[in-house]
Amino acid sequence: MAAVYDGEIDVPETAIQIIDDAVLAKLSLVTIGKSITAYGASNWTRTARTSCHYSSRRVHKVILPKGKRGKEMFLGETASMTAIYKATSHFAPLPIACGTYSLDTNIYFFLCVFHEMAVGELPDMESFCASVATLHKNGKSPTGKYGFAMCTFQGNLPQDNSWTDTWEEFYIQGLTRMFQLEEKTQGLSAELKELGIPLYEKVIPRLLRPLETGGRSIEPVLVHGDLWCGNASTDLANDTPIVFDACSFYAHNEYELGTWRAIRYKFGKPYIRAYHKYYPISAPVEDHDDRNALYSIRYNMHASVLYPGNGTFRKMIIEEIRRLVEKFPGGYEEWEGMQGSRGQGGGGVPE
C-alpha cells in the first residue's frame, strides 16, 4: 500500500540557495571555495549539501521548518543524532553544529558530515541489525528511566518524552499522545474509542507489565525512534549501514522493531530475526510477536495522522487492537494467576 504525503513545506527554496552567515560562523570558514546544492528529500523541510573545506569533509545541511515548532524539531533532531553518534559513531553522520539563520531568525539549521548514500536499497541485513543492536547496548539512559531530556518529533509530530519509572507508563503516555493527534486529524471514531478502553486496561498491562515483574527486568536504551527503511541506507564510501532523521528516546529495545512489522516498510520479519541474533528477545519470549504488534500500533497511528482523509491506517489500527483485545480479555491479572503452573520464558531468538 502506497500513500503520498502532500503537505506543504513552509521553508522557502531560497533558504537552500545561499550559505547563511550563521552557517559560516559555525564552520569557521573563509569566504571562498564554498557552494550549496539542493540534495535529498524530506516531507517536512528542505535539505542541501554544502561543499566546503571542513576537516576535508563535505557538509550536509538540513534546514528545519520555521517558527516555534521548527525550533523544537531542530533541537530534538540535534540531540537525537548526537546521542546516536556517541553510542555508535560508525552508524550515524558526525553532527557538527546547529543554529539560527541570520537572514531569517525563524529558520533553523543542523549541520552534519555528508555521506553519499545508496538510493532505494535496503542496508545489508546482518550488518544493519548488528549495528542497531550495538546502538541499543551502548545507549544507556542517563537517568535510569524511560524518556528523553526534550521533546523529539516523529516526522512533524511531537512525542511526549516525559521521564517515567516503568516502560508500561512511558508507552501509555506516548500512545495517548498519538491517539489524541490521530483523532484530531481523522475525526472521532466511536469504534476506536471503545476499543481503547480494553487496550489500556487489559492489553497493554498484559504485554508490558510482565517485562518488569516476577523477577524479570529490562533497561531503558537509546532508540532511533523512527527506524523505517526511509531513514536508513548504506554509506557508499565504505559499504556500511547508516541512519539519520532520528527522534530518539530511551525505551524498551524491542520498540524499535515496531515499524519493521509493516510490509510497507520493507524490513519485515527477516530483519527482526536477524536483530535478535545480536540482542536476545526479552522475557516472556512467547509474548514477543504480540508486543511487536502492540508497538506497531503507535507507528500506524503516526501514519494515520499524516494522511488526513485516508482511512487505511485507521482500519489497520482497529483490526490490530481488536485482535489483541480478543486474545487477552483477562489482561495481566489472568496471566499472573496462571504463572504458578507454567514456566517462565527466557530470552531467545524468534523462529
Order of alpha helices (4+ residues) and beta strands (2+ residues): alpha-beta-beta-beta-alpha-beta-beta-alpha-beta-beta-alpha-alpha-alpha-beta-beta-beta-beta-alpha-alpha-alpha-alpha
